[in-house]
Amino acid sequence: MKAVRCAIYTRKSSEDGLEQDFNSLHAQREACAAYVLSQASEGWALLADEYDDGGLSGGTLERPALQRLLADVEAGKVDIIVIYKLDRLTRSLLDFARLVEALDKAGTSFVSVTQSFNTTTSMGRLTLNMLLSFAQFEREVTAERIRDKIAASKAKGMWMGGVPPLGYKPHGRTLLVVEDHAELVRTIFERYLACGNVRLLAKSLEADGLIAPRRKAGTGRIHGGAALARGQLYAILRNPIYIGRIQHRGLQHKGQHAAIIDLELWNKVQAHLSGNVRGTRGAPSPSVSILAGRIVDAQGAPLIATHANKGGRRYRYYVSKALHHGERHAADDTMRIPAAEIEQVVAQECSALLKDPLHLVELASLNLAPAQFEMLLKRSKDCAAALEAGQHTMLADIIYQVRVEPDGLSIEISLAAFAAILGLPPCDASPPRIRLDCQVRLTRTGRALRLIDDKGAAATADGVDLTLVRLIVKARGWWERISRTGIDPSTLAVLEGVTRSYITRVLRLAFLSPAVVEAVLDGRLRAGIDSSALLYIRAIDPSWEDQERRCMLRN
């Protein structure tokens, strides 16, 4: 008689009682083992391996012991799974269907010792499905009851668990104030009003050595011990628990715990936070970082898409992960590349390729019929025009990866996506990707990196800096007025409605060399030389020769 290998599976939803010498898992195992023994005449034999999941819900299949059991079933080590009750295996009808399919594939069945089921017959499957439907219904009703209980408890101001906020520790169904930590919370609120924004607040706290205190959670995990990040500070400043309120699903209820922050200070902070919000949260960004997830540095580390708002305008960047998370590294180890600039460079390279269809066919190893090549000419011309017009959304489809090297960009294009946009048929002989090497290099301007060509010009075709042209015109007009009337800069500033400092900074532009002015009008300035750079103190050298060497491109 062939031996029938039996594996016992047991499960308990909660951890209560598992520490006892004889618990629910042991009871289930004994009942199942007795059943296997009763079938010894049929060749049933119990395997030595134990599959026990304690403190795990039946609403998911992601249980260590169950996954180990299923791996043994797939390996052909188990003939029958023995369980005490069907809901020990699963409480989900969908999961049950998956289990039955996996067991059928492996030629394995299961037995419930308290319920008579035979999974090899259609009637047995129907009965099982009905029972599991009720088990799933019971689980969902229980979950609803728990959610309703949490909502009712929070409406009474009770603390319903989780990681307690800084300044409190749990005490039954309420919170007790930890005075040392509460003092830090008060400092955060008061200093925020003094600093004006969360970025400066974070720097101020770090400069004074004020860090998040180390706290031990109920799970044993240690929190804190490091500088408070901006996200943490936002969460603290927005948390109504500090004024004695409990929040649940958008509603606030009077809590049973003591407040740390008085209402007047809270209202001032909330008003200031709301005043610092620019735009509408949740609205789609007008400028999407289309290279997000596709741009990496020379070592292959991804650059993270981020942005900053200033003067109502959004500035997008691709930055190194270390720089994004505020880690301190040498300046040469991190990157902060203007997103619009590198996206335009990539678009220019793709546009140049589209303008040369013969080169594209050669790179892609395409074998096209005359009608297909004619269509390629038209489609490539239209796509190139769209890229030059600033319609860069197609880059998100065709770019596989952009690698930023010290001496240039390496652009890899997905040939299948490229062919789909151009209406070309797939070709088995074609490589999966084509590579473009863009000979631009990185130059550092402060914390940002700029892309320039070999002559030092900006790699992007931005044209003439109209802002700088207008400032030069204004500077020459002001200097002519001062020379003709003898008016002093302070009086001129009052008449023009600007500060004296602004007058003096702009006036320096009147002394740019004629060659530099011509370079401004022709768009031949070096990368990084713009209106902002030339308004800095000592930005304009008295020597015209030095000005031209610094500002103009090499011939």
Phi, psi and omega in degrees: 000132180287133179289138177256111185280121184246134176242132179264131176243131179232153180207146174223133187291318184252166180269357181299127176086354181292340180282350181287155180297325178230109184240189184299323180297320178295319181297317178298317182296319181297318180295318180292319179297321178296323179293318178299319179297324180292342180256021182298329180294340178268005178090009180290134178224135184275130176284151184286331182296139178251136181238093186237127174244108179256134178076027182234139183285151175275004180279357180220154176268355181280072177236132187305309183294321180295318178296323176294320178296315180296326176295320178291325177297315180296329179280357178081024182266349186232135177259322182223135172261126181252126180231157181286319182209150186301321183288353173291332181278312178196155175245008182248129180296320179295316179295323179298317179299321178294319180296314181299319179296317180293320180292319178298320180297324181271356182074029182248143176241176176223158183228135172257123187286341179257356180223133182272106179229145175230106187284001180271353181247154180295322178295321178297320178295319179299315180298318179297317180298319178297315181296318180292329176299317178291323178296318178294319177301317180297319180296317180293321177295320178298318179297320178297318179297320180294317179297319179295322180293319178297315180298317180294321180293319179291328176297335176271003176085018181276152173271122188254026172096181185103186178284119181294144180293157179305133180104351182228160169225147184290145177214088185067234180261025175218186182235143175251144181284130171263105194299320180299316180287326180297326179295323176294319178299315179298321178298319180299314182295315183291319182289332178299317179296327180285322183281323177098335176206165187289327180299312179291327177298315180298318179294321181295316180295318180293321180297327180269006178072020179271110183241169177292125180295149179286128180227145181255122180282169180298334179279355182095353181286139181265129177249156173086197181087007181224173179297147179284121179283164182298322178298319177296319181293319175302314182298320179293313184292336181262356187276113182288356179296336182285349174251021175082026181244151174247128183255139177208118177052047176085353180253149178244137180234150178294123183274165178269002182259164180279147178279150176258326183250136177283158188296325181296314179295320179301313182296322178296316181295317181295321179296320180291320178298316180294325179290336180276350180286128179253132178078193181250122180294142179089345179286145180296140180289135178291340180239108181264137178280092190287344179264006180301130181083356182239351184252132182226165176271188186296334179271000180089002178284134183292144172265137187265134177283128179215177181206165175222148179250133178210126179062032180078007181242143179262130177247121183259147181219160164247120187235155175295150182300319180298317180293322181296323182268007175077016179284147184268121179223166173298150185302325183284351182272350185236160179230146173217090188259128175303124187295314183299326183291311182288328176296323179291323178298315179297318179297320179297319180293318178294322179295319179297322178294319180293332179283351179237073185302327179296318178294322178297315179297322180292314180298321185272357181055046183269145175241097189253144172285160181306319181294323179292320179294323178297318177294322178299319179301316182290312184294319181295324178295317180295317181293321178297319179295322179295319179294319179292336179276003178092008179273084188266005186298331181295340179298327180298335181272322190263337183280124175272314180199144171241118180254125181267104178265160178300329184250013178161182178250140173248114185250119177255128183248132176289114186292325180297317179291322179297315181296322180296319180293324182274358179074027181265149177285151177293149181229124182295333182281349183281149175289157180294331182219154172242150187242136175242131176255121182255116185278073171235157179234163183265137172231139186268130174236097188068233179271346184268154174251136178247152178259123181228159177271187185295337180271356181094003179279155176299138183290340181267148181272076184276342180080205185281138177280095185294329178298316180294321178300314180296322180293322178296317177299316180295319181298316181293324177293318179294318181294321177297321180293318179295317181294323185280321187254343182077013179295142180273159183301326181294316179294320178298322180297320179295317181294325182273350180073030179231178179275159178296324180299319180294319179302312184293325180290320181288324182303331181298334181293342178290347184251019173291146180293151179304325181294321179292320179298319178297322178295325176297314183291333180266355182072036183247029178279156175294157176298137179090349177267101181219190183298320181295315183295321184281350177270354177293153176297139181063021179283334184251117180286145177297329182278125178297325179297317178294321177302312184294323179293325182278323191263331190261157178286154175287145177283000000 
